Amino acid sequence: MSGYRIPFNKPGLTGNELAYISAAVAHGHLSGDGEFTRKCHAFFETEVGVGRALLTTSCTHALEMAALLLDISPGDEVIVPSFTFVSTVNAFVLRGAQPKFIDVRPDTLNLDESRLEGLISPRTRAIVPVHYAGVGCEMDAIMEIASRHGVPVVEDNAHGLFGKYRGKYLGTFGCMATQSFHETKNVTCGEGGALFINDLRYVERAEIIREKGTNRSQFIRGQVDKYTWVDVGSSYLPSELLAAFLCAQLEVWQEIQARRRRIWERYQEALADWARENAVLRPAVPADREQAYHMFYLVTPSLAWRQALIAHFKQRQILAVFHYLPLHLSPMGKRFGGKQGDCPVTENLSERLLRLPVYNDLREQDQARVIEAALEFRG
Ligand SMILES: Cc1ncc(COP(=O)(O)O)c(C=O)c1O
């Protein structure tokens, strides 16, 4: 990414990635669901405590699987934050759902649970909280409202692997949760994802949907003597080459998290006075949450201020970037009835937010340059 002296993101090797890829090649099993995939699944099930983990080709595809598993059909409604990546909503729209965009809280930029009940209707079939920047949503309130209305919760945990809400890992609250291992994420295999299934009733069908609508997984386990087409599905399982890469990263997850934590805390501390003096907001992490250290963002006083700060970084060969544009105001969002003023917090904050470089191999002296550049800037 970029040609900048300090890029926004840089995927890094942690040690065994290439050796494990060679091993996968030597095993002669390059398609999905081999030994490395099984190791990754076991990691999520034992370390994170999810009911069942299935690697997928992306978080987008894990979300598509969730929509299929929930039998989302035309006319169903799905509640999603406007402040998120397109896939959070697109996966459900693909099945014919009508999105209901919910605004976010100004402190964590997570779905505002106080607006949830007002958006639930008899047609609501899913609520999809996004743990923005890896800081957990208000899961107690969300789960209570969802269960009172009998609506399933699918956590989009693309940012939140290893984050916790009240001592429990993100990704273990909803009936399902989705992960991303895209190269911008804390642990990566380039492009990849996972579906976490906490309500085990979905497991059997998830295996089928992931294997092109066939019962091939049961066949491989010897549970059926031939495999055939039994349901809808697609090709959602990644190659062993990707699983091998991911496996190497997962083995050193604590080291990765420790590095990112150091980077994140250094920004938070070094920019504190400057932020206060310039009315810039830094990320809020409520006391009952352990965050995933996925990203460090600033909310500047205005759009003009943010654009000037991005340009200031650019002059110093540093790439700082903004983030999501409000989905309800996108061309697709407008086709679903979205209009200015529907999600005022999202509309306001998305114009003012920018993200600073955070990646596992960000060198101390490079981070010092980013900090120095910010401290020079006065709007
Ligand atoms: C909140 C959120 N959900 C889903 C995705 C899609 O992830 P992937 O690229 O693995 O499909 C992203 C991408 O970064 C994201 O930010």
The ligand as a MOL file (V3000), in Angstrom:
LIG
                    3D

  0  0  0     0  0            999 V3000
M  V30 BEGIN CTAB
M  V30 COUNTS 16 16 0 0 0
M  V30 BEGIN ATOM
M  V30 1 C -16.7100 -4.2530 9.9480 0
M  V30 2 C -16.2620 -5.0450 8.7560 0
M  V30 3 N -16.9750 -6.1080 8.3680 0
M  V30 4 C -16.6120 -6.8610 7.3250 0
M  V30 5 C -15.4850 -6.5700 6.5970 0
M  V30 6 C -15.1320 -7.4340 5.4030 0
M  V30 7 O -13.9900 -8.1920 5.6570 0
M  V30 8 P -13.3290 -9.0760 4.4890 0
M  V30 9 O -12.4290 -8.1760 3.7180 0
M  V30 10 O -12.5740 -10.1550 5.2240 0
M  V30 11 O -14.4330 -9.6290 3.6700 0
M  V30 12 C -14.7050 -5.4720 6.9510 0
M  V30 13 C -13.4830 -5.1470 6.1900 0
M  V30 14 O -12.5470 -4.6080 6.6600 0
M  V30 15 C -15.0990 -4.6770 8.0560 0
M  V30 16 O -14.4070 -3.5790 8.4200 0
M  V30 END ATOM
M  V30 BEGIN BOND
M  V30 1 1 1 2
M  V30 2 1 2 3
M  V30 3 2 2 15
M  V30 4 2 3 4
M  V30 5 1 4 5
M  V30 6 1 5 6
M  V30 7 2 5 12
M  V30 8 1 6 7
M  V30 9 1 7 8
M  V30 10 2 8 9
M  V30 11 1 8 10
M  V30 12 1 8 11
M  V30 13 1 12 13
M  V30 14 1 12 15
M  V30 15 2 13 14
M  V30 16 1 15 16
M  V30 END BOND
M  V30 END CTAB
M  END
